């Protein structure tokens, strides 16, 4: 699944940066970001194996987590715990992941709509 590959790659980048954060940031925002990354990977991994009808709540939650990651990374950058280059290197794939999740969500909505299954 391409989204899982992209998430894994982004997490590996993050993990390298996480190891170099200063103590104050590493054990506050850094830990939270790390946990959210792992939770997002878990949500997407679960959704991959569920039926179309069961996927939607997991994808919605993964979208929420991805949006939270973006905000927390922005805060980390704004407090200068993450430099411009690292922030950009993480933000770009996260933006792509968000678009992929949004596309998946839209596709599931269409597939699960009553009109698609012949109901009204």
N, C-alpha and C positions, 0 to 999 in steps of 0.2 A: 504494500500500500504506500503510494508516494508521500502521503501526508505523514505517515509514521517515520519514513526515512528522513524527511525534512525536519520533523520534530527532534529526532534523535541527533541529527547533525547540529542543530541549533543548541540542543542541550550540551553536547560535547564542547562546543565553543564556550557556552556559558560556564561550564564546569572549570575550564582552564582559567577564565577570568575570575571566577569565584575564589579560586585558590590564592589569587594575588590581591584580593581586597584587603584593606586595612582592617584591623581587629574590630573596631566599632561597627563598620558597615557589614563585615562578614557575618557577624553573629546577630545581626538584626535584619536589615533588609535582605542581605545576601542569603541568609537561611530561608527566609520566607519565599524569595524568588526561586530558590532551589526546590523547595517543597512544591510550589505551584507548577513548576516545570514537570516534576515527577508525576503529580496528580493529573496533569494534562495528558501526558504520555499514557498514563493508565486509563483515562477516560476514552481516549481514541482507540487504544488497544482493545478495550472491552467492546466498543461500538462496532469494530470491524467484524466481530463474530456473532453479532446479534441479528435478529430478523429486522427487516425494514421498519416494521412498526415499533420495535423496541429501541432502535438507535437514537431517535430524536432527543430524548432527555439527556443522553450522554453527549451528543454533539452540542446541544445548547450549553451545557455545563462547560464543555471544553472551550467554547467561544468566550464564555464569561471569564474563564481562567486565563485565556490568551489576552483578553483585553486588560485584565488585572496585571499580567506580566508586563505589558507595554507601559502601563502607568508606573509601576514600581521601578522598572528599568530607567524610565525618564527621571524619576526622583533620584535614583542612584547617580545618574549623569549630572543632574542639576546640583547635587551637593558635591560634585567633583570627585566622587568615589570611583567613577567609571569615566575614562577619557573619551573624547569624541570618536576616535577610530573604533574602539571596542563597542561603544553605543551603536554606531552605524552598522557594524558587522553583525550585531544581534538584532537590531531593529528591522533590517531588510528581510531576513528570513521569517521573522515573527509576523511581519505584515503579509507576506506570502501565505504563511500558515493560516492567518486570519481569513484571507480570501478563499483559501481552499476549504476551510471549515464552513464559511458562509455559503459557498457553492454547494457543498455536500448537504448542508441544512436545507437550502432551497430545493435541491433535487428530491430530498426526502419528503418535504412538504407536498411537492407536486405528486409524487408517487403515492402518498398516503391520503391524498385529498379524496373526498367522497365522489366527486365527479369522475375521477380516474377509475374508481372501482364500480361505477355505474349507479351509485346511490345518489339520492337527492334529499 
